[in-house]
Amino acid sequence: MDVRETIKDIKGQFRLFMNGVVSQSMREKGLDYKLNFGIELPRLKEIAARYEKNHEVAQALWKENIRECKILAGMLQPVETFYPEIADIWVEDMRYPEIAELTCMSLFQYLP
């Protein structure tokens, strides 16, 4: 499966598990993503477990202004190919504490 197909497959998983109530609640609290499926973290971890870590997929996911894409990007990014320049770009792009916290837990804490 190439990067485009993988992203399409991941987004299909998001649609299966979307939670409009959670998404609306987050929006009302000021978390204004282009798209927010409202998927809970345990479910996102299940989705991520279906895929191998892949730099290109993680980078493509990060570029989306979609909450779940950014969370999965941190879970699918291999540490070996996450260079300081990329980390700087990601940090500058973190608009919400949730994304910062989850990216730290799933990726940044493992960096040398």
A tleap script that builds the chain and sets N, CA, C and O, in Angstrom:
source leaprc.protein.ff14SB
mol = sequence {
  NMET ASP VAL ARG GLU THR ILE LYS ASP ILE
  LYS GLY GLN PHE ARG LEU PHE MET ASN GLY
  VAL VAL SER GLN SER MET ARG GLU LYS GLY
  LEU ASP TYR LYS LEU ASN PHE GLY ILE GLU
  LEU PRO ARG LEU LYS GLU ILE ALA ALA ARG
  TYR GLU LYS ASN HIE GLU VAL ALA GLN ALA
  LEU TRP LYS GLU ASN ILE ARG GLU CYS LYS
  ILE LEU ALA GLY MET LEU GLN PRO VAL GLU
  THR PHE TYR PRO GLU ILE ALA ASP ILE TRP
  VAL GLU ASP MET ARG TYR PRO GLU ILE ALA
  GLU LEU THR CYS MET SER LEU PHE GLN TYR
  LEU CPRO
}
set mol.1.N position { 0.850 -1.173 0.000 }
set mol.1.CA position { 0.000 0.000 0.000 }
set mol.1.C position { 0.898 1.240 0.000 }
set mol.1.O position { 1.793 1.352 0.837 }
set mol.2.N position { 0.667 2.171 -0.931 }
set mol.2.CA position { 1.479 3.382 -0.952 }
set mol.2.C position { 0.936 4.398 0.059 }
set mol.2.O position { -0.079 4.157 0.712 }
set mol.3.N position { 1.623 5.529 0.176 }
set mol.3.CA position { 1.271 6.533 1.190 }
set mol.3.C position { -0.159 7.029 1.009 }
set mol.3.O position { -0.916 7.111 1.976 }
set mol.4.N position { -0.525 7.354 -0.211 }
set mol.4.CA position { -1.874 7.879 -0.473 }
set mol.4.C position { -2.951 6.864 -0.085 }
set mol.4.O position { -3.958 7.218 0.528 }
set mol.5.N position { -2.727 5.614 -0.445 }
set mol.5.CA position { -3.695 4.561 -0.093 }
set mol.5.C position { -3.771 4.355 1.418 }
set mol.5.O position { -4.850 4.139 1.969 }
set mol.6.N position { -2.629 4.423 2.076 }
set mol.6.CA position { -2.606 4.261 3.531 }
set mol.6.C position { -3.374 5.386 4.213 }
set mol.6.O position { -4.156 5.138 5.131 }
set mol.7.N position { -3.154 6.619 3.770 }
set mol.7.CA position { -3.871 7.772 4.350 }
set mol.7.C position { -5.371 7.610 4.122 }
set mol.7.O position { -6.172 7.857 5.024 }
set mol.8.N position { -5.741 7.198 2.929 }
set mol.8.CA position { -7.161 6.986 2.624 }
set mol.8.C position { -7.752 5.909 3.535 }
set mol.8.O position { -8.867 6.055 4.034 }
set mol.9.N position { -7.007 4.840 3.745 }
set mol.9.CA position { -7.456 3.753 4.611 }
set mol.9.C position { -7.613 4.235 6.059 }
set mol.9.O position { -8.595 3.908 6.725 }
set mol.10.N position { -6.649 5.002 6.531 }
set mol.10.CA position { -6.709 5.543 7.896 }
set mol.10.C position { -7.925 6.448 8.054 }
set mol.10.O position { -8.645 6.350 9.047 }
set mol.11.N position { -8.158 7.320 7.092 }
set mol.11.CA position { -9.316 8.222 7.174 }
set mol.11.C position { -10.625 7.435 7.131 }
set mol.11.O position { -11.614 7.835 7.745 }
set mol.12.N position { -10.627 6.329 6.415 }
set mol.12.CA position { -11.806 5.459 6.412 }
set mol.12.C position { -12.066 4.895 7.802 }
set mol.12.O position { -13.215 4.789 8.231 }
set mol.13.N position { -10.991 4.531 8.508 }
set mol.13.CA position { -11.121 4.067 9.892 }
set mol.13.C position { -11.689 5.177 10.779 }
set mol.13.O position { -12.522 4.923 11.649 }
set mol.14.N position { -11.232 6.399 10.551 }
set mol.14.CA position { -11.748 7.535 11.327 }
set mol.14.C position { -13.260 7.669 11.153 }
set mol.14.O position { -13.991 7.890 12.119 }
set mol.15.N position { -13.710 7.534 9.922 }
set mol.15.CA position { -15.152 7.691 9.657 }
set mol.15.C position { -15.977 6.626 10.384 }
set mol.15.O position { -17.096 6.891 10.824 }
set mol.16.N position { -15.421 5.434 10.503 }
set mol.16.CA position { -16.133 4.351 11.189 }
set mol.16.C position { -16.334 4.637 12.676 }
set mol.16.O position { -17.330 4.217 13.266 }
set mol.17.N position { -15.390 5.348 13.271 }
set mol.17.CA position { -15.408 5.534 14.722 }
set mol.17.C position { -15.681 6.969 15.155 }
set mol.17.O position { -15.498 7.305 16.325 }
set mol.18.N position { -16.117 7.819 14.226 }
set mol.18.CA position { -16.303 9.222 14.600 }
set mol.18.C position { -17.401 9.376 15.650 }
set mol.18.O position { -18.362 8.608 15.696 }
set mol.19.N position { -17.222 10.396 16.491 }
set mol.19.CA position { -18.139 10.665 17.591 }
set mol.19.C position { -18.496 12.149 17.535 }
set mol.19.O position { -17.739 12.998 18.005 }
set mol.20.N position { -19.646 12.447 16.960 }
set mol.20.CA position { -20.073 13.826 16.771 }
set mol.20.C position { -20.259 14.591 18.064 }
set mol.20.O position { -19.998 15.793 18.111 }
set mol.21.N position { -20.703 13.925 19.111 }
set mol.21.CA position { -20.919 14.591 20.400 }
set mol.21.C position { -19.586 15.088 20.964 }
set mol.21.O position { -19.487 16.229 21.417 }
set mol.22.N position { -18.573 14.239 20.934 }
set mol.22.CA position { -17.249 14.621 21.429 }
set mol.22.C position { -16.669 15.733 20.564 }
set mol.22.O position { -16.117 16.703 21.083 }
set mol.23.N position { -16.790 15.595 19.259 }
set mol.23.CA position { -16.277 16.599 18.335 }
set mol.23.C position { -16.916 17.963 18.592 }
set mol.23.O position { -16.219 18.975 18.655 }
set mol.24.N position { -18.222 17.988 18.737 }
set mol.24.CA position { -18.940 19.239 18.997 }
set mol.24.C position { -18.519 19.848 20.333 }
set mol.24.O position { -18.327 21.060 20.433 }
set mol.25.N position { -18.378 19.018 21.347 }
set mol.25.CA position { -17.955 19.498 22.665 }
set mol.25.C position { -16.569 20.143 22.589 }
set mol.25.O position { -16.336 21.192 23.190 }
set mol.26.N position { -15.659 19.518 21.856 }
set mol.26.CA position { -14.309 20.071 21.707 }
set mol.26.C position { -14.360 21.401 20.965 }
set mol.26.O position { -13.665 22.348 21.333 }
set mol.27.N position { -15.174 21.473 19.930 }
set mol.27.CA position { -15.312 22.709 19.163 }
set mol.27.C position { -15.830 23.833 20.061 }
set mol.27.O position { -15.339 24.960 19.999 }
set mol.28.N position { -16.820 23.520 20.891 }
set mol.28.CA position { -17.383 24.519 21.801 }
set mol.28.C position { -16.363 24.997 22.828 }
set mol.28.O position { -16.472 26.108 23.346 }
set mol.29.N position { -15.379 24.163 23.121 }
set mol.29.CA position { -14.340 24.522 24.088 }
set mol.29.C position { -13.137 25.191 23.414 }
set mol.29.O position { -12.121 25.432 24.065 }
set mol.30.N position { -13.245 25.490 22.124 }
set mol.30.CA position { -12.207 26.237 21.433 }
set mol.30.C position { -11.220 25.433 20.619 }
set mol.30.O position { -10.290 26.008 20.053 }
set mol.31.N position { -11.386 24.129 20.540 }
set mol.31.CA position { -10.495 23.306 19.717 }
set mol.31.C position { -11.047 23.276 18.298 }
set mol.31.O position { -11.892 22.447 17.962 }
set mol.32.N position { -10.565 24.174 17.488 }
set mol.32.CA position { -11.133 24.390 16.162 }
set mol.32.C position { -10.215 23.849 15.067 }
set mol.32.O position { -9.425 24.590 14.482 }
set mol.33.N position { -10.329 22.569 14.805 }
set mol.33.CA position { -9.583 21.929 13.723 }
set mol.33.C position { -10.388 22.056 12.435 }
set mol.33.O position { -11.596 22.290 12.469 }
set mol.34.N position { -9.706 21.898 11.296 }
set mol.34.CA position { -10.436 21.850 10.027 }
set mol.34.C position { -11.450 20.719 10.084 }
set mol.34.O position { -12.570 20.837 9.586 }
set mol.35.N position { -11.031 19.618 10.705 }
set mol.35.CA position { -11.907 18.461 10.865 }
set mol.35.C position { -11.524 17.744 12.151 }
set mol.35.O position { -10.342 17.549 12.434 }
set mol.36.N position { -12.523 17.355 12.925 }
set mol.36.CA position { -12.314 16.654 14.188 }
set mol.36.C position { -13.352 15.540 14.250 }
set mol.36.O position { -14.552 15.800 14.341 }
set mol.37.N position { -12.883 14.310 14.200 }
set mol.37.CA position { -13.794 13.169 14.232 }
set mol.37.C position { -14.251 12.825 15.646 }
set mol.37.O position { -15.191 12.048 15.817 }
set mol.38.N position { -13.602 13.390 16.660 }
set mol.38.CA position { -13.992 13.130 18.041 }
set mol.38.C position { -13.680 11.721 18.518 }
set mol.38.O position { -14.360 11.196 19.400 }
set mol.39.N position { -12.659 11.108 17.941 }
set mol.39.CA position { -12.320 9.726 18.298 }
set mol.39.C position { -11.486 9.717 19.582 }
set mol.39.O position { -10.547 10.499 19.733 }
set mol.40.N position { -11.844 8.830 20.493 }
set mol.40.CA position { -11.160 8.726 21.771 }
set mol.40.C position { -9.775 8.099 21.596 }
set mol.40.O position { -9.540 7.329 20.664 }
set mol.41.N position { -8.864 8.445 22.509 }
set mol.41.CA position { -7.476 7.985 22.429 }
set mol.41.C position { -7.324 6.462 22.374 }
set mol.41.O position { -6.542 5.979 21.554 }
set mol.42.N position { -8.023 5.683 23.194 }
set mol.42.CA position { -7.851 4.219 23.085 }
set mol.42.C position { -8.177 3.690 21.683 }
set mol.42.O position { -7.505 2.786 21.187 }
set mol.43.N position { -9.191 4.247 21.061 }
set mol.43.CA position { -9.556 3.822 19.701 }
set mol.43.C position { -8.475 4.253 18.711 }
set mol.43.O position { -8.153 3.504 17.788 }
set mol.44.N position { -7.910 5.450 18.892 }
set mol.44.CA position { -6.833 5.906 18.007 }
set mol.44.C position { -5.612 4.997 18.131 }
set mol.44.O position { -4.938 4.718 17.139 }
set mol.45.N position { -5.331 4.538 19.341 }
set mol.45.CA position { -4.210 3.606 19.532 }
set mol.45.C position { -4.477 2.289 18.816 }
set mol.45.O position { -3.559 1.690 18.257 }
set mol.46.N position { -5.723 1.837 18.829 }
set mol.46.CA position { -6.088 0.613 18.104 }
set mol.46.C position { -5.878 0.796 16.603 }
set mol.46.O position { -5.353 -0.088 15.926 }
set mol.47.N position { -6.292 1.948 16.095 }
set mol.47.CA position { -6.120 2.230 14.664 }
set mol.47.C position { -4.631 2.257 14.325 }
set mol.47.O position { -4.212 1.640 13.345 }
set mol.48.N position { -3.831 2.959 15.118 }
set mol.48.CA position { -2.391 3.066 14.854 }
set mol.48.C position { -1.717 1.696 14.871 }
set mol.48.O position { -0.780 1.456 14.109 }
set mol.49.N position { -2.186 0.804 15.732 }
set mol.49.CA position { -1.575 -0.528 15.853 }
set mol.49.C position { -1.726 -1.356 14.580 }
set mol.49.O position { -1.014 -2.344 14.400 }
set mol.50.N position { -2.631 -0.971 13.706 }
set mol.50.CA position { -2.851 -1.711 12.457 }
set mol.50.C position { -1.820 -1.380 11.378 }
set mol.50.O position { -1.763 -2.039 10.340 }
set mol.51.N position { -1.009 -0.358 11.634 }
set mol.51.CA position { -0.073 0.121 10.616 }
set mol.51.C position { 1.360 0.072 11.136 }
set mol.51.O position { 1.612 0.246 12.328 }
set mol.52.N position { 2.280 -0.166 10.225 }
set mol.52.CA position { 3.706 -0.115 10.556 }
set mol.52.C position { 4.111 1.348 10.686 }
set mol.52.O position { 3.520 2.220 10.050 }
set mol.53.N position { 5.120 1.613 11.508 }
set mol.53.CA position { 5.660 2.970 11.575 }
set mol.53.C position { 6.231 3.302 10.204 }
set mol.53.O position { 6.904 2.478 9.583 }
set mol.54.N position { 5.954 4.529 9.733 }
set mol.54.CA position { 6.356 4.911 8.387 }
set mol.54.C position { 6.529 6.425 8.338 }
set mol.54.O position { 5.590 7.176 8.599 }
set mol.55.N position { 7.732 6.860 8.002 }
set mol.55.CA position { 8.047 8.288 7.978 }
set mol.55.C position { 7.152 9.059 7.010 }
set mol.55.O position { 6.596 10.096 7.374 }
set mol.56.N position { 7.010 8.565 5.788 }
set mol.56.CA position { 6.227 9.283 4.782 }
set mol.56.C position { 4.760 9.392 5.189 }
set mol.56.O position { 4.141 10.441 5.013 }
set mol.57.N position { 4.213 8.328 5.723 }
set mol.57.CA position { 2.814 8.346 6.173 }
set mol.57.C position { 2.655 9.338 7.323 }
set mol.57.O position { 1.718 10.137 7.333 }
set mol.58.N position { 3.567 9.286 8.288 }
set mol.58.CA position { 3.484 10.195 9.438 }
set mol.58.C position { 3.575 11.651 8.996 }
set mol.58.O position { 2.830 12.499 9.486 }
set mol.59.N position { 4.480 11.939 8.077 }
set mol.59.CA position { 4.621 13.321 7.603 }
set mol.59.C position { 3.368 13.780 6.863 }
set mol.59.O position { 2.931 14.920 7.027 }
set mol.60.N position { 2.796 12.911 6.061 }
set mol.60.CA position { 1.562 13.253 5.342 }
set mol.60.C position { 0.413 13.477 6.320 }
set mol.60.O position { -0.382 14.400 6.141 }
set mol.61.N position { 0.320 12.646 7.345 }
set mol.61.CA position { -0.727 12.821 8.353 }
set mol.61.C position { -0.551 14.144 9.087 }
set mol.61.O position { -1.526 14.855 9.332 }
set mol.62.N position { 0.691 14.477 9.441 }
set mol.62.CA position { 0.937 15.703 10.202 }
set mol.62.C position { 0.504 16.944 9.415 }
set mol.62.O position { 0.054 17.924 10.008 }
set mol.63.N position { 0.637 16.909 8.102 }
set mol.63.CA position { 0.303 18.079 7.277 }
set mol.63.C position { -1.192 18.361 7.233 }
set mol.63.O position { -1.602 19.460 6.859 }
set mol.64.N position { -2.002 17.397 7.606 }
set mol.64.CA position { -3.457 17.580 7.622 }
set mol.64.C position { -3.846 18.364 8.876 }
set mol.64.O position { -3.290 18.134 9.951 }
set mol.65.N position { -4.782 19.272 8.741 }
set mol.65.CA position { -5.287 19.980 9.923 }
set mol.65.C position { -6.490 19.213 10.471 }
set mol.65.O position { -7.582 19.755 10.639 }
set mol.66.N position { -6.249 17.952 10.736 }
set mol.66.CA position { -7.273 17.054 11.271 }
set mol.66.C position { -6.724 16.500 12.582 }
set mol.66.O position { -5.625 15.947 12.617 }
set mol.67.N position { -7.485 16.648 13.649 }
set mol.67.CA position { -7.032 16.243 14.985 }
set mol.67.C position { -6.466 14.828 14.992 }
set mol.67.O position { -5.339 14.610 15.434 }
set mol.68.N position { -7.227 13.894 14.516 }
set mol.68.CA position { -6.822 12.489 14.573 }
set mol.68.C position { -5.596 12.204 13.706 }
set mol.68.O position { -4.789 11.341 14.054 }
set mol.69.N position { -5.442 12.901 12.599 }
set mol.69.CA position { -4.252 12.724 11.753 }
set mol.69.C position { -2.999 13.145 12.506 }
set mol.69.O position { -1.980 12.457 12.460 }
set mol.70.N position { -3.075 14.273 13.197 }
set mol.70.CA position { -1.910 14.745 13.946 }
set mol.70.C position { -1.559 13.782 15.081 }
set mol.70.O position { -0.382 13.521 15.331 }
set mol.71.N position { -2.564 13.259 15.760 }
set mol.71.CA position { -2.301 12.311 16.846 }
set mol.71.C position { -1.658 11.039 16.289 }
set mol.71.O position { -0.678 10.545 16.848 }
set mol.72.N position { -2.201 10.509 15.198 }
set mol.72.CA position { -1.633 9.292 14.613 }
set mol.72.C position { -0.244 9.533 14.034 }
set mol.72.O position { 0.586 8.623 14.033 }
set mol.73.N position { 0.022 10.729 13.547 }
set mol.73.CA position { 1.349 11.034 13.008 }
set mol.73.C position { 2.424 10.766 14.052 }
set mol.73.O position { 3.458 10.171 13.749 }
set mol.74.N position { 2.179 11.206 15.279 }
set mol.74.CA position { 3.142 10.963 16.352 }
set mol.74.C position { 3.297 9.494 16.682 }
set mol.74.O position { 4.376 9.048 17.073 }
set mol.75.N position { 2.228 8.745 16.526 }
set mol.75.CA position { 2.273 7.312 16.822 }
set mol.75.C position { 2.971 6.514 15.721 }
set mol.75.O position { 3.564 5.469 15.987 }
set mol.76.N position { 2.898 7.010 14.486 }
set mol.76.CA position { 3.432 6.256 13.347 }
set mol.76.C position { 4.800 6.743 12.874 }
set mol.76.O position { 5.402 6.122 11.998 }
set mol.77.N position { 5.302 7.843 13.439 }
set mol.77.CA position { 6.598 8.379 13.032 }
set mol.77.C position { 7.734 7.571 13.666 }
set mol.77.O position { 7.826 7.500 14.892 }
set mol.78.N position { 8.604 6.958 12.844 }
set mol.78.CA position { 9.758 6.257 13.412 }
set mol.78.C position { 10.742 7.258 14.035 }
set mol.78.O position { 11.011 8.310 13.457 }
set mol.79.N position { 11.261 6.931 15.188 }
set mol.79.CA position { 12.202 7.814 15.885 }
set mol.79.C position { 13.458 8.041 15.038 }
set mol.79.O position { 13.993 9.149 15.003 }
set mol.80.N position { 13.922 6.999 14.363 }
set mol.80.CA position { 15.180 7.069 13.604 }
set mol.80.C position { 15.168 8.127 12.511 }
set mol.80.O position { 16.222 8.661 12.168 }
set mol.81.N position { 14.012 8.440 11.959 }
set mol.81.CA position { 13.938 9.404 10.853 }
set mol.81.C position { 13.285 10.716 11.274 }
set mol.81.O position { 12.898 11.521 10.427 }
set mol.82.N position { 13.163 10.928 12.576 }
set mol.82.CA position { 12.561 12.168 13.073 }
set mol.82.C position { 13.690 13.109 13.477 }
set mol.82.O position { 14.127 13.120 14.628 }
set mol.83.N position { 14.151 13.896 12.512 }
set mol.83.CA position { 15.304 14.764 12.694 }
set mol.83.C position { 14.918 16.060 13.407 }
set mol.83.O position { 13.749 16.448 13.393 }
set mol.84.N position { 15.889 16.733 14.030 }
set mol.84.CA position { 15.590 17.975 14.755 }
set mol.84.C position { 14.855 19.023 13.912 }
set mol.84.O position { 14.000 19.745 14.425 }
set mol.85.N position { 15.183 19.105 12.638 }
set mol.85.CA position { 14.510 20.082 11.772 }
set mol.85.C position { 13.017 19.775 11.663 }
set mol.85.O position { 12.185 20.682 11.655 }
set mol.86.N position { 12.692 18.492 11.582 }
set mol.86.CA position { 11.288 18.081 11.501 }
set mol.86.C position { 10.606 18.344 12.839 }
set mol.86.O position { 9.471 18.818 12.877 }
set mol.87.N position { 11.288 18.042 13.924 }
set mol.87.CA position { 10.722 18.289 15.256 }
set mol.87.C position { 10.392 19.766 15.422 }
set mol.87.O position { 9.342 20.108 15.965 }
set mol.88.N position { 11.279 20.646 14.959 }
set mol.88.CA position { 11.028 22.092 15.058 }
set mol.88.C position { 9.763 22.481 14.307 }
set mol.88.O position { 8.964 23.278 14.801 }
set mol.89.N position { 9.580 21.927 13.126 }
set mol.89.CA position { 8.384 22.225 12.330 }
set mol.89.C position { 7.138 21.739 13.060 }
set mol.89.O position { 6.144 22.460 13.138 }
set mol.90.N position { 7.186 20.543 13.585 }
set mol.90.CA position { 6.030 19.991 14.302 }
set mol.90.C position { 5.699 20.843 15.519 }
set mol.90.O position { 4.533 21.159 15.757 }
set mol.91.N position { 6.718 21.218 16.292 }
set mol.91.CA position { 6.471 22.010 17.503 }
set mol.91.C position { 5.823 23.343 17.145 }
set mol.91.O position { 4.890 23.779 17.820 }
set mol.92.N position { 6.306 23.988 16.099 }
set mol.92.CA position { 5.718 25.263 15.677 }
set mol.92.C position { 4.268 25.102 15.242 }
set mol.92.O position { 3.486 26.050 15.312 }
set mol.93.N position { 3.911 23.914 14.797 }
set mol.93.CA position { 2.569 23.651 14.271 }
set mol.93.C position { 1.589 23.152 15.335 }
set mol.93.O position { 0.417 22.929 15.031 }
set mol.94.N position { 2.043 22.977 16.559 }
set mol.94.CA position { 1.166 22.476 17.630 }
set mol.94.C position { 0.340 23.626 18.195 }
set mol.94.O position { 0.842 24.461 18.947 }
set mol.95.N position { -0.935 23.653 17.820 }
set mol.95.CA position { -1.815 24.741 18.244 }
set mol.95.C position { -2.538 24.444 19.547 }
set mol.95.O position { -3.001 25.367 20.218 }
set mol.96.N position { -2.644 23.183 19.916 }
set mol.96.CA position { -3.426 22.817 21.090 }
set mol.96.C position { -2.611 21.926 22.027 }
set mol.96.O position { -1.834 21.089 21.566 }
set mol.97.N position { -2.785 22.102 23.346 }
set mol.97.CA position { -2.043 21.285 24.316 }
set mol.97.C position { -2.249 19.780 24.126 }
set mol.97.O position { -1.327 18.998 24.355 }
set mol.98.N position { -3.440 19.372 23.714 }
set mol.98.CA position { -3.705 17.942 23.521 }
set mol.98.C position { -2.711 17.332 22.533 }
set mol.98.O position { -2.150 16.266 22.785 }
set mol.99.N position { -2.500 18.011 21.416 }
set mol.99.CA position { -1.582 17.496 20.392 }
set mol.99.C position { -0.155 17.478 20.934 }
set mol.99.O position { 0.580 16.516 20.712 }
set mol.100.N position { 0.239 18.531 21.640 }
set mol.100.CA position { 1.586 18.590 22.216 }
set mol.100.C position { 1.798 17.442 23.204 }
set mol.100.O position { 2.819 16.757 23.150 }
set mol.101.N position { 0.846 17.235 24.097 }
set mol.101.CA position { 0.976 16.179 25.105 }
set mol.101.C position { 1.045 14.789 24.471 }
set mol.101.O position { 1.898 13.977 24.829 }
set mol.102.N position { 0.146 14.527 23.535 }
set mol.102.CA position { 0.112 13.195 22.928 }
set mol.102.C position { 1.332 12.934 22.056 }
set mol.102.O position { 1.825 11.807 21.999 }
set mol.103.N position { 1.824 13.970 21.376 }
set mol.103.CA position { 3.025 13.805 20.555 }
set mol.103.C position { 4.243 13.564 21.443 }
set mol.103.O position { 5.124 12.777 21.095 }
set mol.104.N position { 4.292 14.234 22.578 }
set mol.104.CA position { 5.385 13.981 23.533 }
set mol.104.C position { 5.333 12.553 24.052 }
set mol.104.O position { 6.360 11.882 24.144 }
set mol.105.N position { 4.136 12.090 24.391 }
set mol.105.CA position { 3.995 10.731 24.939 }
set mol.105.C position { 4.301 9.647 23.911 }
set mol.105.O position { 4.871 8.611 24.253 }
set mol.106.N position { 3.927 9.881 22.659 }
set mol.106.CA position { 4.083 8.818 21.666 }
set mol.106.C position { 5.380 8.906 20.861 }
set mol.106.O position { 5.775 7.931 20.221 }
set mol.107.N position { 6.055 10.081 20.885 }
set mol.107.CA position { 7.231 10.231 20.031 }
set mol.107.C position { 8.395 10.951 20.714 }
set mol.107.O position { 9.486 10.392 20.829 }
set mol.108.N position { 8.171 12.178 21.165 }
set mol.108.CA position { 9.281 13.006 21.646 }
set mol.108.C position { 10.041 12.378 22.808 }
set mol.108.O position { 11.259 12.533 22.898 }
set mol.109.N position { 9.351 11.675 23.695 }
set mol.109.CA position { 10.050 11.096 24.852 }
set mol.109.C position { 11.051 10.011 24.449 }
set mol.109.O position { 11.925 9.652 25.239 }
set mol.110.N position { 10.930 9.493 23.241 }
set mol.110.CA position { 11.826 8.431 22.779 }
set mol.110.C position { 13.012 8.956 21.969 }
set mol.110.O position { 13.872 8.181 21.552 }
set mol.111.N position { 13.057 10.266 21.747 }
set mol.111.CA position { 14.155 10.840 20.971 }
set mol.111.C position { 15.444 10.840 21.791 }
set mol.111.O position { 15.406 10.988 23.013 }
set mol.112.N position { 16.583 10.674 21.120 }
set mol.112.CA position { 17.866 10.679 21.856 }
set mol.112.C position { 18.192 12.059 22.408 }
set mol.112.O position { 19.228 12.238 23.049 }
savepdb mol mol.pdb
quit
